[in-house]
Amino acid sequence: MFIQTESTPNPATLKFLPGQTVLEAGTADFPSAEAASKSPLATRIFAVDGVTGVFFGSDFVTVTKADATDWDHIKPAILGAVMEHYQSGLPVMDGGEEIAPAHAEHTGEDGEIVGQIKELLDSRVRPAVAQDGGDITFHGFDRGVVYLHMQGACAGCPSSTLTLKMGIENLLRHYIPEVTEVRPVLV
């Protein structure tokens, strides 16, 4: 098994490409070792000292490290953990676990606007940020303000504010005049 790695715009996060499917559908975010209990693969990666976050996409795993940890020290152990997992035959996620829907549900009078926001996120934004090892999902809409949740390499990335304001906010405002601002939300 050959696992490729790619850097991301976030220097604390690396993208690992195992060359096979990680998740059949959706994404999974594990911001802590406790959250990883529903995934044998995430649990194995968190066993590497210095790992602070794990995120799964369709064909990649992004791993975030502590600031004081050097990639040269933990990258081989992470590669080993991913390889051991795939050789073990264990599932990526425990059987009974459902992948949560990507976007938060929205009920109310702005349903048509929210539908347009989600469509633009799915067609234009999410594929681009997946290339960088992350995901951005809809969290809410209130009086012109769109709230988005950033995951994987996007969470804590130094350029995430620029991406939100100059990229996503401009895109949404261009296509949907009711959108006035985009803000990040921490879950």
Secondary structure by P-SEA (a helix, b strand, c coil): cbbbbbbcccccbbbbbccccccccbbbbbcccccccccaaaaaaaccccccbbbbcccbbbbbbcccccccccaaaaaaaaaaaaaacccccccccccccccccccccaaaaaaaaaaaaacccaaaaaaacbbbbbccccccbbbbbbccccccccaaaaaaaccaaaaaaaccccccbbbbbcc
